[in-house]
Amino acid sequence: MPKKLLLHHDRLFSSDEKQRAIARNLYQQVAHLPIISPHGHTDASWFSGNEPFSDAVELLIKPDHYVFRMLFSQGVSLEQLGIARMDGGPVEQDKRKTWQLFADNYPLFRGTPSRMWLDTVFSQVFGFEHALCSENADDYFDRINESLATDAFRPRALFERFNIEVLSTTESPLDNLEHHRKIAESGWAGRVISAYRPDPVVDPEFEGFVDAVNHLGELTGEDVSTFSGYLAAHRARRAFFKSTGVTSTDHGHPTALTLDLPTAEIEALYAIVRKGDATAAQAEVFRAHMLTEMAGMSLEDGLVMQLHPGSSRNHNASLFQQFGRDKGADIPLATSYVEQLKPLLDKYGNATDFTLILFTLDETTYSRELAPMAGHYPCLRVGPPWWFHDSPEGMRRFRQQVTETAGFYNTVGFNDDTRAFLSIPARHDVARRMDCNWLAELVCDHRLDMEEAEQIAFDLTYQLAKDAYKL
């Protein structure tokens, strides 16, 4: 018999009665505030076309690498989940069979944030009263698909139901932002904007880099055979993105290394990377210099800069060859910020009209590097717990290690950073609960009074993200 699906109203709050009561009171004040989602990876075409989502597998399994990386770790192949192969080889086409496999393996997610997010979606979005299991997989599959066929579950209706004030997607400089244009012209009030993600034309190790740079030149009419023309092309695309409402850039580099090379040196290096002949070391130097160039451009055009270093992306070489990027095989790396960011900070660190939001997958840097740096340099803010750490314990560790040095106001609220659209409210709810529980602890310890805690809860939930991302 399937177990009851229970979402306890005090979940994630302290077992201490006094702290729990304060956390509950704080949470009630912020639980229903609009969602600010300033960094994510949902598909803009969902909102431009507003077509019904096709089925449970396409919506809840395939976009969510948190889900299939766990299944893969236990021997479930991506072919079994219907994930397309690069070579067009055979994969499972029976969506019901894929869903049954997911349900059979649902116990694997016990204790993980994915389990909490998914149970919240099943309960609050679809109204299920019993937990997903092998026995009710067919009922889940049918009821979800029936719901998705209705107007109430179209992308725009869900956007409004979720009380999302603004949602940012992420696109390459080569994207024409056609779907964002259609959204703007449709008359729909929902605000969906992009972010400028230049990795394909900044990282010489990105597949297709040379062709991508040539395309960048074609799009802008700039001569990208020269480094100055290449920079001009970036400025042109950034201006185009900004004209559509974009407020931020995003940079996913292997490390946080920055450099400020002499003109002759970077021009010579650019000539090498333009031919596709760069070594791994030369590619790293080029990326490092380009981070400093991008910081300078942000100072010019006002776009907020985000840096997401420290992931060994596509670590599973065989999986990458067979299925391509973003298939759950990214692994955190030790990351250094103090020395590696110094060239950029020497040039722009004291600017008060430039914002660089730093993320990390290396939690050892919170109190040793990121909090002290953000607690000093006017341009720096610490981004929220990211990727492997946007979990209850990750959020707790973040607050404990960052707050005492950087305070709350050198952080930027919460980013859901997800492709899984339906999980956005659940992810924000976890962040709101954990922040309120942390603030309640500070009140109980007499480090904050209630009035201060109430203001900080509002700011962490809503205002900090709006301010940091200029929304």
N, C-alpha and C positions, 0 to 999 in steps of 0.2 A: 504494500500500500504506500503510495507517495506521501512523503512528509509534508506537513504544513509549511508554506513559505512565509516565514515570519521576519519582518523588518522591525526590530524593537525600536520604540520611539526614543530610547536613551542610548542607542548604539554609539559607540566610540566615546561616550562620556565616562568619567571616572567612577570607580566603585565607591569612592568616598562620598557620603551623602551630601555634605556641604558643598563640595566642589561640583558635584553633579547638578545640584539645584541651580547654582550660579551659571554653569555651562548651558543648562536648559533655558534659562532666562535670556542669556545672550543670544543663543541660537534662534529663539523665537523672534528676535528683533531683526535677524538678517536672513532667515530661511527663505523668504519669498522676494528678496531683492532681485532685480534683473541680473541676468548672467552676462558678464563681459568676458568674451572669449577671444583674446587678442593674438593668439598664436595656435594654429591648428592645421590639419591636413585633410579636412573634408573636401568633397568635390563640388566646385562651384556650379557644375552643370546640373546638380540636383535641384538647385534653387532657381536656375534660369529656366529650365524646362518644366519644373514642378510636376514631373511624371511620377506615378506611383512607384515605390520601391518594389522590385520584382518578387523577392521571396526572402525567407528567414536566413538562408545560407548566404546569399549575396549581401545582405545588410549586416548580419551579426557575426559571421565567421570570416568571410574572405577579406574584409578591410582591416581586421583586427589582429595584428601580429602578436599581441599579448596572448590571444587565444591559440593560434596555431603553433606558436613556438612551444607552448606547454605540451600540446598533443604530439608534436614532432619529437620532443624529448622522451616521450614514452613509446616511441616506435610507430606512431601513426604517420604515414607518408603524406606529403603535400598532394600527391596525385589522388590519394583517397579522399582528400578534402575538396577536390575539384579545382585546385590552384593551377592556373595555366602554365604550361611549360614553355620555355623560350623556343624550343624546336617544334612546337605544335604537337608533340607526342600525346598519346592517350591519357586522359585523366577521368576521374569519376564524373559522370554527367547526371546521375540520379540524385537530385537534391535531397529527397527524403532519406536516402541511404546515408548521405553525408550528415544530415541532421541527427539520424539515429546514432551514428558513430560518435558524434559530439556528445549526445545525451548519455551514451554508455560510459563515456570517459569524464563526465562532469565532476565526479568526486575528486579528480586530479586538482581541481581548482580550490579545494577547501583551504581556508586560511589566507588566500591571496586576494589582492584588491580586485582582480578580475571577477572573482566569485561575488564580491559585494556589489560591483557595478552591474553585473549581469542579473543578479537577483533583484536589484532595484529596478532595472529595465523591465524584467518579467512582471514584477508586481505592480509598479506604478504606471508604466506605459501601456502594458497589455492586460493587466488585471488578473493575472494568474494567482491562485490561492494555494497551490501545491508546488513544491520544488521540482525542478526538472530532473527526470530520471529516465531509465530505460523504458519503464512501463508507460509513461505518459508522453514519450517523444512524439508520437504521431499526433496526439491532441495539441501539443504545443505547436508543432509545425503547421497544422491546419488552421488553428486559431490565429496564429501570427500572420499567415498568408492571407486569411480572410480579412483581417484588420488592415493590412497593407493595401488591399484593393479598394479601400474606402477613401473618400475625400479627406476625412479627418486625419489620415495618416500620410498624406502627401507631404513632401519636404517643407513647404512653406507653412502648412498648418501645424506641423510639429515644431518648427522654429518658433512660432507664436505661442504655442502651448507651453513650450519650455521656457518662455519668458526671456528669450535671448535678445539683448539689446544690440549687440554687435558681434559678428563672427568673422574672424580673419582666416582665410585660406593661405596657401603658400604656392607661388608659381615661379618658374624660371624666367629670366629676362627674355627668353625667346617666345614666351607665351603671348598671344595677342589679347588676352583678357576678354575674349569675346563673350564669355558667359557672364562676367561681371558687367559688361556693357548692357547685355540683355536684361539683367536684373534691374539695373538703374533705369532702363527705358520702359520697364514693364508697368511702372506705377505702384508696384508692391512696396510697402513701407519697410520691409525687413532690410537691415543693413548688413551686407556681406561684402567684405573688402579683401584684397590680396595682401601679400607681403613679398618684397623683392628678394628672391633667393638665388644669388648669382653663382652657386657652386659649379654648375655645368660649364661656365665660361671663365671660372677663376681657378679651378683645380685641374692642373695638367694631367692628373691621374684619373680624372673622370672619363668614362668611356665616351668616345666621340668628341673629345675636347676640341680638336683642331677644326672639325666641321662646324661645331657649335660656335666657335669664335668667328668663323667665316659668315655664318648665318647672322650673328650679331651685327657684323658690318653691313650686310645686305639690308637688314631691318632698319638701320639708322642712317645709311648712306655715308658712314664714316670709313676712313681708310684704316682698317685694323691691321695692316701690315706694319704699322709703326705703333710704338707704345703710346704715344700721345693720341693717336687716332683711336686706339683701343680704349683709353680712358674716356675720350669724348663719347664713344659709343655707350659706355656705361652711364655717363651723365644723361645722355639722351633717353635711355630706357628708364632710368630712375625718374626722370621728369615725366615720362609717359605714365609710369605706375602711379606717381604721386597725383597726377591729374585725374585719376579714377577714384581717389579717396584713400590710397595707400598711405600709411603712417610709419611703416617700419621696414627694415631689412632683416634678413636672417642668414647666418653663416654657419654651416656645419663642417668645421675643419677637424682634422685628426688631433691637432694640438692647439694650444693658445698662442703659439709663437707669432710674434710680430717683429717686423724689421722696417727700417727706413733707409733704403739703399740709395747711394748716389745715382744721379740720373744716368750716367754712362753705364753703370753696372746693371741697373734694371733693364735698360734698353737692350744690352747684350744678352741678358737672360731671357728676355721676352722673345728675341729672335730664335732662341733655342726651343722654347716651349711652343712657339708658333709652328715649328716643323714637326712637333711630336717627338722630339729627341731628348727630352729632359729625363735625367736620372731621378730616382726617388728623392735624393737630397736636394737637387735643383728644384723639383716640384714643391718641396716643403719651403724652400727659400722664397719661391714665387708667391705661394699662398700667404706666407708671412708678410711680405711687402704689400700684397694686395689688401690685407686687413687694415693696414695703416692708411692706404689710399682710400679705402671705403669709409674709414673714420673721418678723413678729411672731407669726403663728399657729404657725409651726414652733417658735418658742421656747416656746409654750404646750403644744403637743401632741407635740413631740419628733420630728415627721417631718423627715427630711433633705430639704433643698431643692436642686434642680438647676436651673441656668439655662443654656439653649442659645440664645444670641443670634447675630446676624450672618449670617442667611441671607435672601437675597431670594427668598422662597418663591414658587413658581408663576410664575417670571419670564416664561415663555412664555405670554402672555395667551390666544392662540388655543388652545393645548393645554389650558390650564386651563378654558376655556369648553367645550371639547369633551369632556374626560375627567375634570376635577376635580382634586383635590389629589394630591400625592405621585406625580407621574408623571415624575420625573427632571429637572425643570426648575428646581431650586433652585440658586442661585448664591451663593458666599460674598461677604460684604461686609466692608469695613474696619470694625473694632469698637473702641470705647474703653471701658475699664473703670475707670481711675483716677478720673476725674472723675465718670463716670456712676453708679458704685456708691457714691460718697461719702455721699449722703443716707442710704442704707440702712446703710452701715458706721458712720456717725456715731451711729446709733441702736442697732445690734446687733452691730457688728464685734468688740467685745471679749468677747462672750458665749462662754463655754467649753462651754455645753450647747446650742449651735445650730451646725449645719453647713450651709454653702452651697458646693456643688460647682460650679465654673465651667468651662464648656467654651468652645471658640473655634473658629471657622473661619478666623480671622485669625492666622496663625502669627507675624506680626511682633510680636504682643503677648506671646509666651511669656517672653522675657527682659526686655522693657521694662516689662511691667505685671503679668502674672499671677503669675510666679514671685516677684517682690518683694512683691506683695500677700499671697500665700499664705504667704510666708516671714515675714510680720509678724502679720497679723490672725488671732486664734485660731479664728474661725469659718470661715475660707476653706480650701478644698482645690482643687487643680487637677485637673479631670477628664482622662481620657486622650485621646489624639488621636482626633478625632471625624470621622465622615462621610467627607469627601474625604481625610482624613489618617490613617485607620486602616490604613495601608499600611506596608511595611517602611521606606521612606525617611521617611515621616511620623513613625513611631515613633522613628527614629534622631534626627531633628531635635528632637523633643519632649524626649528624654532629654538631649541635648546642651545645650539652651537652658534647661531648667527645673531640672535637678538641682543645678547649681552654686549656685543661690540659694535654692531651696525645699527641696532635699534630696529624698529618696525618700518621707519620711513625711508630707509635705504633699500627696502625690498619693494616688490611690484605686484603684490596680490597673488593670484593663482592663474596659471595657464593649464588648460586641459590637454593641449598638445596631442590630439587624437584624430584618427581617421574614422573612429566608431561614433557616428553622429548621435545615436540614441543614448550613448553612455555619458554625454556631456553633462546633463543635469546631475547624474549620479556622482560623477567625479567632483563637480563643484560642491555638492552636498557633503561629501567626505571632507573636503578642504574646510568648509564652513564649520562643520562639527569639530574637527581637530583644532582649528584656531580658537573656537569658543572654549574648548576644554583647556587649552593652554592658557588662555586669558583668565579663566576661572581659577586655575592654579596660582597665577600671579596675584589675583585678588585674595585668595585664601592665605597666601604668604605675606599679605599686606605690602606687596610691591606695586600694586595698582589699586585705585579705588574704582567703584562700579561705574562712575561717570566716564572715567578714562577708558575702562574696558569696553564700554558700549561704543564709544567713538572709534576705538581701534578695531573692533569687530566690524563696524560699518566700513572703515577704510580698507581693511584687508579683503573684505568681500567684494567691494565695489569701487571705491574712489581711487585707490592706489593704481589699479590697472588702467582706469580711465586717464589718470594724470600721466603715468609713465609712458603710455602708448599714444598720448595726445588724441584721445578719442572723445 
